[in-house]
């Protein structure tokens, strides 16, 4: 298991190193234009990496089982922050969505904390209800409703991408916990129908789907971003045009240093660069699955499953969006895209995974209280 931990740490270090280099490469011109400081985003990235190291080390060495006692607290805090984002004075709107809380110079996304809170809460509840896990209405109805409240609040920002991601993580944790396949497939069917309604109800989402099917139908509108992404990926060829030499980041490709950083990696480092990044995420996924599989503690197994799914599925969605395999959605690439909250949460998740790898094989003994029995005294004995 120590080899898995070492490999996991190496993967994260490699991803963060690539992130620092590529964030500077993709954002320097934009930062100079907007903030008169080409290193603006580089400095912020280094700041958040420094901030994230402390929680990463703490979560790596403190017993992960402490999260069992914090699950409801984390859910309550997440709900409070999501409500504060929508109705409080600190909600920050950008791009038509109110997803950030901004207090002075510090801004963060409560939906990232909510994602972590849902994983911890479900791991706690599902591990405690193993005896009745097959009876959905008896054991899982209330937890499901509580998660739905979180999903509803995230959806109101609006943030359909994160909502779908958290819902998918929830379903995967239910499956690993041993829920009946009937309920699992019914949940998938319900989720697909709900997603279809949410897309059809809002014209801008429908435009994204149409742009996904045929981006050249509206090349200057809904299809613009994905077309620019295609140009970036196609320009890179096998080995790329060279680090810092990309053209699409020069105000052609929107969000080049955030959601579409993978496209610039393809342009500047080529197919070889994107392949290496994809391999790093695949190795991360395999390490996480091994940690979850080998963990003997049910809570640890479910927690590891949720955390590795959160990072791996998010990476897969981002890469699929950038390469035109899914409709455009604001899902950042874990560890690589510029963004403080996402980086911090990913570092914490990795720290917890390492902790589970180191402690998850410890023998966990559930001590059940012994029932008091009356002892009848037989006369003469």
C-alpha positions in Angstrom: 0.0 0.0 0.0 2.9 2.3 0.6 3.9 2.0 -3.1 0.4 3.1 -4.0 0.7 6.2 -1.7 4.1 7.1 -3.2 2.8 6.7 -6.7 -0.3 8.8 -5.8 1.9 11.6 -4.4 4.1 11.6 -7.5 1.1 11.9 -9.8 -0.3 14.9 -7.8 3.1 16.6 -7.8 3.4 16.1 -11.6 -0.1 17.4 -12.2 0.5 20.5 -10.1 3.9 21.1 -11.7 2.2 21.0 -15.2 -0.6 23.3 -13.9 1.9 26.0 -12.7 3.7 26.0 -16.0 0.6 26.0 -18.1 -1.4 28.5 -16.1 1.4 31.0 -16.6 1.7 30.1 -20.3 -2.0 30.5 -20.9 -2.7 33.5 -18.8 0.4 35.8 -19.1 -0.9 37.9 -22.0 -4.4 38.1 -20.6 -3.1 39.0 -17.1 -0.9 41.7 -18.6 -3.9 43.2 -20.5 -6.3 43.1 -17.6 -4.1 43.5 -14.5 -0.9 44.9 -15.9 0.9 42.0 -14.3 1.7 39.0 -16.5 2.4 36.9 -13.4 -0.9 37.7 -11.7 -2.5 34.2 -12.2 0.9 32.5 -11.6 1.2 34.2 -8.2 -2.4 33.3 -7.3 -1.8 29.7 -8.3 1.4 29.5 -6.2 -0.5 31.0 -3.3 -3.3 28.4 -3.5 -0.8 25.6 -3.8 0.9 26.9 -0.6 -2.4 27.2 1.2 -3.4 23.7 0.1 -0.3 21.9 1.4 -1.2 22.4 5.1 -4.7 20.7 4.9 -3.1 18.0 2.6 -0.5 17.1 5.2 -3.1 17.3 8.0 -5.6 15.0 6.2 -2.8 12.6 5.4 -1.9 12.0 9.0 -5.0 12.6 11.1 -7.3 9.6 11.3 -9.9 9.8 8.5 -12.6 8.3 10.8 -13.0 11.7 12.4 -15.0 12.7 9.4 -17.8 10.3 10.5 -18.5 12.7 13.4 -18.4 15.8 11.1 -20.7 14.6 8.3 -23.9 16.3 9.4 -21.9 19.4 10.4 -20.3 19.6 6.9 -23.7 19.2 5.3 -25.2 22.0 7.4 -22.3 24.3 6.7 -22.5 23.6 3.0 -26.2 24.4 2.9 -25.6 27.6 4.8 -22.9 28.7 2.4 -24.9 27.8 -0.7 -27.9 29.9 0.7 -25.5 32.7 1.6 -24.2 32.7 -2.0 -27.7 33.1 -3.4 -29.2 35.5 -0.9 -26.4 37.0 1.1 -24.4 40.1 0.4 -21.2 38.2 -0.4 -22.5 36.3 -3.5 -20.5 37.1 -6.6 -22.0 36.8 -10.1 -19.8 36.1 -13.1 -20.9 34.9 -16.5 -24.5 35.0 -15.5 -24.0 32.5 -12.6 -23.7 33.3 -8.8 -21.3 30.5 -7.8 -18.8 32.4 -5.7 -18.7 33.8 -2.2 -16.3 36.8 -2.1 -15.1 38.3 1.1 -12.6 41.0 0.4 -9.9 39.6 -1.9 -10.8 36.0 -1.1 -13.3 34.2 -3.2 -14.3 30.5 -3.1 -17.0 28.2 -4.5 -19.3 26.7 -1.8 -20.4 24.0 -4.3 -16.9 22.5 -4.0 -17.3 22.2 -0.3 -20.8 20.8 -0.8 -19.4 18.1 -3.1 -17.0 17.0 -0.4 -19.7 17.2 2.3 -22.0 14.9 0.3 -19.3 12.3 -0.1 -18.5 12.3 3.6 -22.2 12.2 4.6 -23.0 9.4 2.3 -20.0 7.4 3.4 -21.1 7.8 7.0 -24.8 6.9 6.4 -24.2 4.0 4.0 -21.6 2.4 6.3 -24.0 2.6 9.3 -27.0 1.2 7.4 -25.4 -1.9 5.8 -27.9 -4.2 7.5 -30.8 -2.4 5.9 -29.2 -1.1 2.7 -31.5 -3.2 0.5 -34.6 -1.4 1.9 -34.4 2.0 0.2 -37.4 3.6 1.9 -36.4 2.4 5.3 -32.7 3.4 5.3 -31.9 5.7 2.4 -35.0 7.9 1.8 -34.0 10.6 4.2 -30.3 10.7 3.2 -31.4 10.9 -0.5 -33.7 13.8 0.2 -30.9 15.6 2.1 -28.6 15.2 -0.9 -31.4 16.4 -3.2 -31.6 19.6 -1.2 -27.9 20.2 -1.8 -28.3 19.4 -5.5 -31.2 21.8 -5.7 -29.2 24.6 -4.2 -26.3 24.1 -6.5 -28.7 24.0 -9.5 -30.1 27.4 -8.5 -26.7 29.1 -9.0 -27.1 27.8 -11.8 -24.5 25.0 -12.1 -25.9 22.0 -14.0 -22.4 20.5 -14.4 -21.6 20.3 -10.7 -25.1 19.1 -10.0 -24.8 16.3 -12.4 -21.3 15.4 -11.1 -22.5 15.2 -7.5 -25.5 13.2 -8.5 -23.3 10.7 -10.4 -21.0 10.4 -7.4 -24.0 9.7 -5.2 -25.2 6.9 -7.5 -21.7 5.3 -7.7 -21.5 5.3 -3.9 -25.0 3.8 -3.6 -23.9 1.0 -6.0 -20.6 0.3 -4.1 -22.6 0.3 -0.8 -24.8 -2.6 -2.1 -28.1 -0.9 -3.0 -30.6 -3.0 -5.0 -29.9 -2.8 -8.7 -33.6 -2.0 -9.3 -33.3 1.2 -7.2 -30.0 2.0 -8.9 -31.3 1.8 -12.4 -34.5 3.6 -11.5 -32.4 6.4 -10.1 -30.4 6.6 -13.3 -33.6 6.7 -15.3 -35.0 9.5 -13.1 -31.7 11.4 -13.4 -31.7 11.2 -17.2 -35.3 12.4 -17.4 -34.5 15.3 -15.0 -31.5 16.2 -17.0 -33.5 16.2 -20.2 -36.1 18.5 -18.7 -33.5 20.9 -17.4 -31.9 21.1 -20.8 -35.1 21.5 -22.7 -36.5 24.1 -20.3 -33.6 26.6 -20.7 -32.8 27.8 -24.3 -29.1 28.5 -23.5 -28.6 24.9 -22.5 -30.3 23.7 -25.6 -28.0 25.8 -27.7 -25.0 24.1 -26.0 -26.4 20.7 -27.0 -26.9 21.9 -30.6 -23.4 23.3 -30.6 -22.1 20.0 -29.4 -23.9 18.2 -32.3 -22.9 20.7 -34.9 -20.6 23.5 -33.6 -20.2 25.0 -37.2 -23.9 25.7 -37.3 -23.2 28.8 -35.2 -19.5 29.4 -35.4 -19.6 32.9 -33.9 -22.0 32.0 -31.2 -22.7 28.8 -29.2 -20.1 26.9 -31.3 -17.3 29.4 -31.0 -15.6 28.0 -27.9 -15.5 24.4 -29.0 -14.3 25.3 -32.5 -11.4 27.3 -31.0 -10.6 24.3 -28.8 -10.5 22.1 -31.9 -8.2 24.6 -33.6 -5.9 24.5 -30.6 -5.8 20.7 -30.4 -5.4 20.4 -34.2 -2.6 22.9 -34.3 -0.5 21.0 -31.8 0.1 17.9 -33.9 2.1 15.2 -32.3 4.7 17.3 -30.4 3.1 20.8 -30.1 4.1 24.2 -31.3 6.3 24.7 -28.3 5.7 25.8 -24.7 4.5 29.4 -24.6 4.1 29.5 -28.4 0.4 28.8 -28.6 -1.9 31.2 -30.5 -5.3 30.2 -29.2 -4.7 31.7 -25.8 -4.3 35.1 -27.4 -8.0 36.0 -26.8 -9.3 33.4 -29.2 -10.2 30.6 -26.8 -12.3 31.8 -23.9 -11.3 30.4 -20.4 -8.0 29.1 -21.7 -6.4 29.1 -18.3 -9.4 27.5 -16.5 -11.9 25.1 -18.1 -10.1 24.8 -21.5 -6.5 24.5 -20.3 -6.3 21.0 -21.7 -6.8 22.4 -25.2 -3.7 24.7 -24.8 -1.7 21.8 -23.5 -2.6 20.0 -26.7 -1.6 23.0 -28.8 1.7 23.7 -27.0 2.8 20.2 -26.0 0.9 18.3 -28.7 -0.8 14.9 -28.6 2.2 13.6 -26.5 1.4 16.2 -23.8 -2.3 15.5 -23.6 -1.6 11.7 -23.6 0.8 12.2 -20.6 -1.8 14.2 -18.7 -4.5 11.6 -19.4 -2.2 8.8 -18.2 -1.5 10.7 -15.0 -5.3 10.9 -14.3 -5.7 7.3 -15.2 -2.9 6.3 -12.7 -4.6 8.5 -10.1 -7.9 6.6 -10.7 -6.2 3.2 -10.5 -4.4 4.2 -7.2 -7.7 5.4 -5.8 -9.6 2.2 -6.8 -6.8 0.1 -5.2 -7.1 2.1 -2.0 -10.8 1.7 -1.9 -10.7 -2.0 -2.8 -8.1 -2.9 -0.2 -9.7 -0.9 2.7 -11.4 -3.3 5.2 -13.4 -0.4 6.9 -16.7 0.1 5.1 -16.7 3.8 5.9 -13.2 4.2 4.5 -14.0 2.1 1.4 -17.0 4.3 0.6 -15.2 7.5 1.4 -12.3 6.5 -0.9 -14.8 5.6 -3.7 -16.5 8.9 -3.5 -13.3 10.9 -3.5 -11.6 9.1 -6.3 -14.8 9.3 -8.4 -15.1 13.0 -7.7 -11.6 13.8 -9.1 -11.5 11.1 -11.9 -15.0 11.7 -13.3 -14.5 15.4 -13.2 -11.3 15.0 -15.2 -13.0 12.7 -17.7 -15.9 15.2 -18.2 -13.5 18.1 -18.7 -11.4 16.2 -21.3 -14.6 15.0 -23.1 -15.9 18.6 -23.2 -12.6 20.0 -24.6 -12.3 17.3 -27.2 -16.0 17.7 -28.3 -17.3 14.5 -26.9 -19.7 16.2 -24.5 -21.6 19.5 -24.6 -19.7 22.5 -23.2 -20.0 22.9 -19.4 -18.0 24.8 -16.8 -16.2 21.9 -15.2 -12.5 22.6 -14.4 -9.8 20.1 -14.9 -8.7 18.9 -11.4 -5.2 20.1 -10.3 -4.6 21.7 -13.7 -7.2 24.4 -14.2 -6.7 27.7 -12.4 -8.9 28.0 -9.4 -8.2 28.1 -5.7 -11.2 26.3 -4.2 -11.1 23.4 -6.6 -7.3 22.9 -6.0 -7.8 23.1 -2.2 -10.6 20.5 -2.2 -8.6 18.2 -4.5 -5.6 18.4 -2.2 -7.8 17.6 0.8 -9.4 14.7 -1.1 -5.9 13.3 -1.9 -4.8 13.7 1.7 -7.8 11.7 2.9 -7.1 9.0 0.3 -3.5 8.7 1.5 -4.8 8.4 5.1 -7.3 5.7 4.1 -4.4 3.8 2.4 -2.3 4.0 5.6 -5.1 3.3 8.1 -7.8 1.6 6.2 -6.4 -1.9 6.8 -6.4 -1.4 10.6 -8.8 -3.9 12.2 -12.1 -2.1 13.0 -14.0 -3.6 15.8 -17.7 -2.7 16.3 -18.4 -3.1 20.0 -22.0 -3.8 20.5 -23.5 -3.1 24.0 -24.2 -6.3 26.0 -27.8 -6.6 27.1 -28.3 -6.9 30.8 -29.8 -10.2 31.8 -31.5 -10.9 35.1 -29.9 -13.8 37.0 -32.4 -15.9 38.9 -31.1 -17.2 42.1 -32.1 -20.8 42.8 -32.7 -21.4 46.5 -30.1 -23.6 48.1 -27.4 -23.0 45.6 
